[in-house]
Amino acid sequence: MSPTPIILDCDPGHDDAMAMILAAYNPNIELLGISTVSGNGIINKVTENALRVCALAKINVPVAQGAGASLLGAVEAASDIHGETALDGAPLPAPTFELQKMHGVDLIADLVRKCPEKVTLVATGPLTNIALFLKMYPELRERIAHIVFMGGSASRGNRTPYAEFNIWMDPEACDVVLKSGLPLTMIGLDVTHQALITKEIFAKLEALDTEVSRTLSGLMRFFAKTYNDVFEMPDPPLHDPLAVAVLIDSAVTKNRFVNVEVELNGTHTRGATVVDIYNRTGYKANVNVALELDFDRFWEMMLDAVDKAGR
């Protein structure tokens, strides 16, 4: 089977860095390029982080800087989780190549247009760039095979009691994606909170003993501390790589195809994803929602990618 061509739209971010490595080093994925979006940090910081992770892991694909604010102009960094650089915890090498001289949305369009196959868009940050692409390049919609996004929740949130951070940052963009009519998969907190970096996983990561694995261990230990400080979770969840993992092996999660809407106006619930698991509204199903994780299957592919990146 030929690898799935993807474009990774991300806001690195500790877990985004791991998603980049999984996308670059699994043979079932063809990583065409990377676009960045404001989220875990302001746009200049997360773009610099993307370039530095590429340098660390020898990832050689075009990278372009995308939207620096939500569709309505909001900007907020998750510095309480990811630190001042948005990727604190270990030094990263200087970038080895320059950014593309085009906006991230235009890079997405260029790569989609040039790829001989339909392309899957994988979003691990706010959905701003994806929504802009759908609005600005409607003629390319038929060239999109699938959109997989890390965001949302069928239960509680992590930015507000009911809203997950990526969706909360730009719920209007999420609304555009949910109403696109394209095949959608949601990787929300229900499943990512099962992808824990346990003590046993840290031991396996450190046993690889390469520059890449040692750097990632430092980054993830910072991530573990902030997650425990903020959310009382001593084993931090590795959210973003799951959006890549489901394209590598669909059996890594168990899903439900249901209707998902996003709350745009609620005083206490803006940014919440309303996941109608039991079809109480009668609305048409539009999203494949991941709910259960095969922990061992996921970590086997993640650690294999880290091992390959370090060779």
C-alpha positions in Angstrom: 0.0 0.0 0.0 1.4 3.4 -0.9 2.0 5.9 1.9 -0.7 8.5 2.7 0.3 12.0 1.6 -0.3 14.5 4.3 0.3 18.2 5.2 0.9 18.8 8.9 -0.5 22.0 10.2 0.8 22.6 13.7 1.8 24.9 16.6 5.0 23.3 18.1 4.5 22.7 21.2 5.9 19.5 22.8 3.4 17.1 21.4 3.5 18.7 18.0 7.2 18.0 17.9 6.5 14.3 18.4 3.8 14.4 15.7 6.3 15.9 13.3 8.7 13.0 14.0 6.0 10.3 13.6 4.9 11.8 10.3 8.4 12.0 9.0 9.6 8.6 10.0 6.7 6.2 9.5 6.8 4.5 6.1 3.0 4.7 5.8 3.0 8.5 5.7 4.4 10.8 3.1 5.0 14.2 4.8 4.6 16.8 2.0 5.1 19.9 4.1 4.5 21.7 7.4 2.5 24.9 8.0 2.4 26.7 11.4 -0.4 28.4 13.3 -0.5 30.5 16.4 -1.6 28.4 19.4 0.8 26.9 21.9 2.9 30.1 21.4 2.8 33.2 19.2 3.4 32.5 15.6 7.1 33.5 15.4 7.9 31.2 18.3 6.1 28.1 17.0 7.5 28.6 13.5 11.0 28.8 14.9 10.3 25.6 16.9 9.1 23.8 13.8 12.4 24.7 12.0 14.4 23.6 15.1 12.6 20.3 15.4 13.3 19.7 11.7 17.0 20.3 12.3 17.0 18.0 15.3 15.3 15.1 13.5 16.7 15.8 10.0 13.2 16.4 8.6 13.6 18.0 5.1 10.2 19.3 3.9 9.0 22.8 3.1 7.8 24.8 6.1 5.7 28.0 5.9 4.4 30.3 8.6 0.6 30.6 8.7 -2.0 32.5 10.6 -0.8 34.5 13.7 -4.3 35.0 15.1 -7.7 33.4 15.0 -10.3 34.3 12.4 -11.6 36.9 14.8 -8.1 38.1 15.7 -7.6 36.4 19.1 -4.1 35.4 20.2 -3.2 33.4 23.4 -0.2 31.3 24.2 -0.3 28.2 26.4 2.8 29.2 28.2 1.6 27.6 31.5 2.0 24.2 29.7 4.7 24.7 27.0 6.8 27.5 28.6 8.0 30.8 27.3 9.5 29.4 24.0 6.4 27.1 23.5 9.0 24.3 23.6 10.9 24.6 26.8 12.9 21.8 28.4 15.9 21.1 26.3 18.1 23.0 23.8 17.3 22.6 20.2 19.7 23.0 17.2 19.6 26.1 15.0 17.5 25.8 11.9 19.2 24.3 8.9 17.0 25.8 6.2 14.8 28.8 5.6 11.1 29.2 5.6 9.2 29.2 2.4 8.5 32.7 1.1 4.7 32.2 1.1 2.0 32.1 3.7 1.2 28.7 5.2 -2.2 28.6 3.7 -0.7 29.2 0.2 1.8 26.4 0.9 -1.1 24.0 1.7 -2.7 25.0 -1.6 0.5 24.6 -3.6 1.3 21.2 -2.2 -2.3 20.0 -2.6 -2.3 21.2 -6.2 1.0 19.5 -7.1 0.3 16.2 -5.4 -0.9 13.5 -7.9 -3.0 12.0 -5.2 -5.6 13.4 -2.9 -4.0 14.9 0.3 -5.0 14.5 3.9 -4.7 17.6 6.1 -3.6 16.8 9.7 -4.1 19.7 12.1 -2.6 19.6 15.6 -3.2 23.2 16.5 -6.1 25.7 16.1 -8.0 25.2 12.8 -7.4 28.7 11.5 -5.2 27.7 8.5 -7.4 24.9 7.5 -10.5 27.1 7.5 -8.7 29.8 5.5 -7.6 27.2 3.0 -11.2 25.9 2.5 -12.5 29.5 2.1 -9.7 30.8 -0.1 -9.2 27.7 -2.4 -12.7 26.2 -2.9 -11.5 24.7 -6.2 -9.1 22.5 -4.3 -11.6 20.9 -1.9 -12.1 17.9 -4.1 -8.3 17.3 -3.8 -8.7 16.8 0.0 -9.1 13.1 1.0 -9.6 13.6 4.7 -9.1 16.1 7.5 -7.8 14.8 10.8 -7.7 17.3 13.7 -6.5 17.1 17.2 -9.0 19.0 19.2 -12.3 19.0 21.1 -13.7 16.7 23.6 -16.9 14.6 24.1 -16.7 15.4 27.8 -14.6 18.0 29.7 -12.2 20.6 28.4 -8.6 21.7 29.2 -8.8 25.5 28.5 -12.2 26.0 30.1 -14.3 23.4 31.9 -15.9 22.4 28.6 -13.6 23.7 25.8 -10.4 22.1 24.6 -7.6 24.6 23.8 -7.2 24.2 20.1 -11.0 24.5 19.4 -11.3 27.3 22.1 -8.6 29.3 20.3 -10.7 29.5 17.1 -14.2 28.0 17.3 -15.2 29.9 14.1 -12.5 28.0 12.2 -13.7 24.8 13.7 -17.2 25.6 12.6 -16.0 26.0 9.0 -14.3 22.6 9.1 -17.2 20.8 10.7 -19.5 22.2 8.0 -17.1 21.5 5.1 -18.8 18.2 4.1 -15.3 16.6 3.9 -14.4 13.3 5.7 -13.4 14.4 9.2 -11.7 12.6 12.2 -11.6 14.2 15.6 -8.8 13.2 18.0 -10.1 14.8 21.2 -9.1 14.7 24.8 -11.2 11.5 25.5 -8.6 9.5 23.5 -5.5 11.6 23.9 -5.7 11.4 27.7 -5.2 7.7 27.2 -1.9 8.3 25.4 0.1 8.8 28.6 3.9 9.2 28.9 4.3 6.8 31.8 7.4 6.0 33.7 7.8 2.9 31.6 7.5 4.9 28.4 10.1 7.4 29.6 12.5 4.5 30.4 12.0 3.1 26.8 12.5 6.6 25.3 15.7 7.1 27.3 17.0 3.6 26.5 17.2 4.6 22.8 20.1 6.9 23.9 20.4 9.1 20.8 20.7 12.8 20.6 17.1 12.9 19.4 15.7 10.7 22.2 17.7 12.5 24.9 16.4 15.9 23.7 12.8 14.6 23.5 13.1 13.2 27.0 14.2 16.6 28.3 11.3 18.3 26.5 8.8 15.7 27.7 9.9 15.9 31.3 9.3 19.7 31.2 5.9 18.9 29.7 5.2 16.3 32.5 6.0 18.8 35.2 3.7 21.6 33.9 0.9 19.1 33.2 1.1 17.8 36.7 1.3 21.4 38.1 -1.8 22.5 36.1 -3.9 19.4 35.7 -2.6 17.1 38.5 -1.6 14.5 35.9 1.8 13.1 36.8 1.9 11.1 33.5 1.3 13.7 30.7 -0.9 13.0 27.7 0.8 13.0 24.2 -2.1 14.5 22.3 -1.0 15.5 18.8 0.8 12.4 17.4 -2.5 10.5 17.6 -3.8 12.6 14.7 -1.0 11.0 12.6 -1.2 7.6 14.2 -4.8 7.0 13.1 -3.6 7.4 9.4 -0.8 4.8 10.0 -3.1 2.2 11.5 -6.8 2.8 11.9 -6.9 0.1 14.6 -5.0 2.3 17.0 -8.3 3.9 18.0 -12.0 2.9 18.3 -14.3 5.5 16.9 -17.9 6.6 16.7 -19.3 8.3 13.6 -21.6 11.0 15.1 -22.7 14.6 14.7 -20.3 17.2 16.2 -21.1 20.9 16.4 -19.1 23.7 18.1 -20.5 26.2 20.5 -19.8 29.7 19.3 -21.9 31.9 21.7 -22.2 30.2 25.1 -21.2 32.4 28.0 -19.5 29.4 29.8 -19.2 27.0 26.9 -17.8 28.9 23.9 -15.4 26.6 22.1 -16.9 23.4 23.4 -17.5 20.6 21.0 -21.0 19.1 21.3 -20.5 15.4 20.4 -23.9 13.7 20.0 -22.8 10.1 20.7 -26.3 8.8 21.2 -27.9 10.8 18.3 -30.2 12.7 20.6 -30.5 15.7 18.2 -31.2 13.7 15.1 -28.6 15.8 13.2 -26.6 14.1 10.4 -23.3 12.4 11.5 -20.3 14.4 10.2 -17.3 13.4 12.2 -15.5 10.1 13.1 -14.7 10.7 16.8 -11.9 8.7 18.4 -12.8 7.5 21.9 -10.6 4.5 22.8 -6.8 4.0 22.3 -4.7 0.9 21.8 -1.9 2.1 24.1 0.7 -0.5 23.2 0.1 -0.2 19.4 0.4 3.6 19.6 3.6 3.7 21.6 5.2 1.0 19.5 4.9 3.2 16.4 5.9 6.4 18.2 9.0 4.9 19.7 10.0 3.3 16.4 9.8 6.7 14.7 12.0 8.3 17.5 14.5 5.5 17.1 14.6 6.0 13.3 14.9 9.8 13.7 18.0 9.3 15.9 19.9 7.0 13.6 
